[in-house]
Structure formats: structure tokens, C-alpha cells
Amino acid sequence: MLSAGTILLLDENKRQQEGLSVFLLENHFEIVKLDRSAKLEAQLLSKSIDIIVVSVNFFNEEGVQLIKLLKTSPFFKDIFIVMLSQKIEDETQVIALESGADAFWVQPMAQWVMLRRIKALMRRKKQKSPRLTKALYIDYDRYLIIKDNREIFLPKKEFQLLSLLYSKPKKVFSREEIKSFLWNNSDSVKTRTIDVHIRKIREKVGEDAITTVQGIGYKLEIA
């Protein structure tokens, strides 16, 4: 049986999390379970996640910032985020949706209703136009680059760097922006590190794919 999609459950209440997990597994979804947000980024980078279901337990200042980060990151912005809550107040829903959540579902909810809503989100995801350029396509599900019908594997940082440039073709990304997105402004990462990754990407996808803007940074030319 083919997977219906991959859902990440973020909930401190392990009993509630387990109940939802069992139900979704029975309906052919792959499940990733987390009880704290600190481990979230590592899971998102290692798996192809379709939907994140976030319990209201995480709906505090940290939770709001978490949603905003996911929705502004070029790596994670296509993941749907659902907030689950037993609170029905308008203010709570407005804050959740304004922070970037794609849906706010009030519990208790019949499991068959939740299943239909999740399947509706999956249909929306599949209907999104593929991220294509004339000669370059990034397959985020398989972590592959496809150029001129040829599959190219890139190591993790090279893949993330090309994905960043690909998120806005023709935009010049400064070295500072690249360092912020990929290395969280780590002092251990030098400009030379970024240049080496760019050189290795060019060797695999073509020298003309990425242009150096002297003294600033890089931009993707294929469009």
C-alpha cells in the first residue's frame, strides 16, 4: 500500500499523540512523533514532511515564532501547518492563522472528519504547481536535482544552498543571507566555506547556473 503522505505530530501529551498516530497509521499515513520543538528542524531536514499537526500546548510565543520561521524558510514553507486546540476563542484562532498556520481545528473532532480534512490538505498540496525552471527541477521528496532529464545527488548543504537560490531565481543572495539561512550565522563558517559549496554545485549542475555578483553574493540564472 502506497503512503498517503507523511505527517509530523508535535504534542507534549503523549497519550493524545499516540491515539492520533494509531488512527493515521491505520489510514496509510507515515507518522513522525515529537514532544518538543527543539528536535523539529532536524526531522524536517531528514524527512519529506507534508503536514505538521501542532497541539495548542505549543501555542505560546515560542510556538508562534516556530510557525513564522517555517513559513518564511524556503526549505519548509510548502509544508502545511495545522493547529489543534480545545479552545474556540476567536482571538486564539486569529493569532494562529495570522502567524502562518494553514488551518485551526477545534477538538473534540470525530476522527473521520479529521481524516477528510487531512486528505483535503493533501489534495491541495498535490495541486500546487511544481517548482520548475527551463532546465532545472528540484525534487524535494527524493532530495534530488533533475537537470536536462538527469538526476543529480547533492550533499545536504549543497542541496540546501541550491534550494535557497532556487526559491527566488535572479535574486542576489548575499553571503550574509546564505550564512544566516544555512548555518544560523555560526562564527565557525567563513566566506570561503560558502564559495567552496558554490564551486561544487557548479561542477555538478553547470558553470552557468549560478552567477557571482562581485562583492555581494550569488544568484541562480536558470529560469
CORFEN-V886753 format. One record per backbone hydrogen bond with DSSP energy under -1.0 kcal/mol. NH is the residue of the N-H (numbers start at 1). CO is the residue of the C=O. E is the energy in kcal/mol with one decimal. If there is no record, write none. Layout:
nh=NH co=CO e=E
nh=NH co=CO e=E
This chain:
nh=4 co=28 e=-3.1
nh=7 co=30 e=-2.9
nh=8 co=51 e=-2.8
nh=9 co=32 e=-3.1
nh=10 co=53 e=-2.8
nh=11 co=34 e=-2.2
nh=14 co=12 e=-1.2
nh=17 co=13 e=-2.5
nh=18 co=14 e=-2.5
nh=19 co=15 e=-1.9
nh=20 co=16 e=-1.9
nh=21 co=17 e=-2.3
nh=22 co=18 e=-2.5
nh=23 co=19 e=-1.7
nh=24 co=20 e=-2.4
nh=25 co=21 e=-2.6
nh=26 co=22 e=-2.0
nh=28 co=25 e=-1.8
nh=29 co=24 e=-2.2
nh=30 co=5 e=-3.0
nh=32 co=7 e=-2.3
nh=34 co=9 e=-2.8
nh=39 co=36 e=-1.1
nh=40 co=37 e=-1.9
nh=43 co=39 e=-1.4
nh=44 co=40 e=-2.3
nh=45 co=41 e=-2.0
nh=46 co=42 e=-1.1
nh=47 co=43 e=-1.5
nh=50 co=6 e=-2.3
nh=51 co=6 e=-1.6
nh=52 co=80 e=-2.9
nh=53 co=8 e=-2.9
nh=54 co=82 e=-3.4
nh=55 co=10 e=-2.7
nh=56 co=84 e=-1.4
nh=58 co=55 e=-2.0
nh=59 co=56 e=-1.9
nh=60 co=58 e=-2.1
nh=64 co=60 e=-2.6
nh=65 co=61 e=-2.1
nh=66 co=62 e=-2.1
nh=67 co=63 e=-2.2
nh=68 co=64 e=-2.3
nh=69 co=65 e=-2.4
nh=70 co=66 e=-2.2
nh=71 co=67 e=-2.3
nh=72 co=68 e=-1.3
nh=73 co=69 e=-1.2
nh=77 co=73 e=-1.7
nh=79 co=76 e=-2.2
nh=80 co=50 e=-2.2
nh=82 co=52 e=-3.1
nh=83 co=103 e=-2.5
nh=84 co=54 e=-2.8
nh=85 co=105 e=-2.1
nh=93 co=89 e=-1.7
nh=94 co=90 e=-2.8
nh=95 co=91 e=-2.5
nh=96 co=92 e=-2.1
nh=97 co=93 e=-2.6
nh=98 co=94 e=-2.9
nh=99 co=95 e=-1.6
nh=101 co=96 e=-1.9
nh=102 co=81 e=-2.2
nh=103 co=81 e=-1.4
nh=105 co=83 e=-3.0
nh=107 co=85 e=-3.2
nh=114 co=110 e=-2.1
nh=115 co=111 e=-2.6
nh=116 co=112 e=-1.8
nh=117 co=113 e=-2.1
nh=118 co=114 e=-2.6
nh=119 co=115 e=-2.5
nh=120 co=116 e=-1.9
nh=121 co=117 e=-2.0
nh=122 co=118 e=-2.2
nh=123 co=119 e=-2.0
nh=124 co=120 e=-2.0
nh=125 co=121 e=-2.2
nh=126 co=122 e=-2.1
nh=127 co=123 e=-1.7
nh=132 co=130 e=-1.4
nh=133 co=136 e=-1.2
nh=137 co=146 e=-2.4
nh=139 co=144 e=-2.6
nh=140 co=138 e=-1.1
nh=144 co=139 e=-2.0
nh=145 co=152 e=-2.7
nh=146 co=137 e=-3.2
nh=147 co=150 e=-2.6
nh=148 co=135 e=-1.1
nh=150 co=147 e=-1.5
nh=152 co=145 e=-3.6
nh=159 co=155 e=-2.8
nh=160 co=156 e=-2.5
nh=161 co=157 e=-2.4
nh=162 co=158 e=-2.6
nh=163 co=159 e=-2.4
nh=164 co=160 e=-2.0
nh=165 co=161 e=-2.1
nh=166 co=162 e=-2.5
nh=167 co=163 e=-1.4
nh=170 co=220 e=-1.8
nh=171 co=168 e=-1.9
nh=173 co=218 e=-3.3
nh=175 co=216 e=-1.8
nh=178 co=174 e=-2.3
nh=179 co=175 e=-2.5
nh=180 co=176 e=-2.1
nh=181 co=177 e=-2.6
nh=182 co=178 e=-2.6
nh=183 co=179 e=-2.0
nh=185 co=179 e=-1.6
nh=186 co=183 e=-1.4
nh=189 co=186 e=-1.4
nh=193 co=190 e=-1.0
nh=194 co=190 e=-1.1
nh=195 co=191 e=-2.1
nh=196 co=192 e=-2.2
nh=197 co=193 e=-1.9
nh=198 co=194 e=-2.3
nh=199 co=195 e=-2.3
nh=200 co=196 e=-2.1
nh=201 co=197 e=-2.1
nh=202 co=198 e=-2.5
nh=203 co=199 e=-1.8
nh=205 co=201 e=-2.7
nh=206 co=202 e=-2.1
nh=209 co=206 e=-1.3
nh=211 co=219 e=-2.6
nh=213 co=217 e=-2.8
nh=216 co=213 e=-2.6
nh=217 co=213 e=-1.4
nh=218 co=173 e=-2.2
nh=219 co=211 e=-1.8
nh=221 co=209 e=-3.3
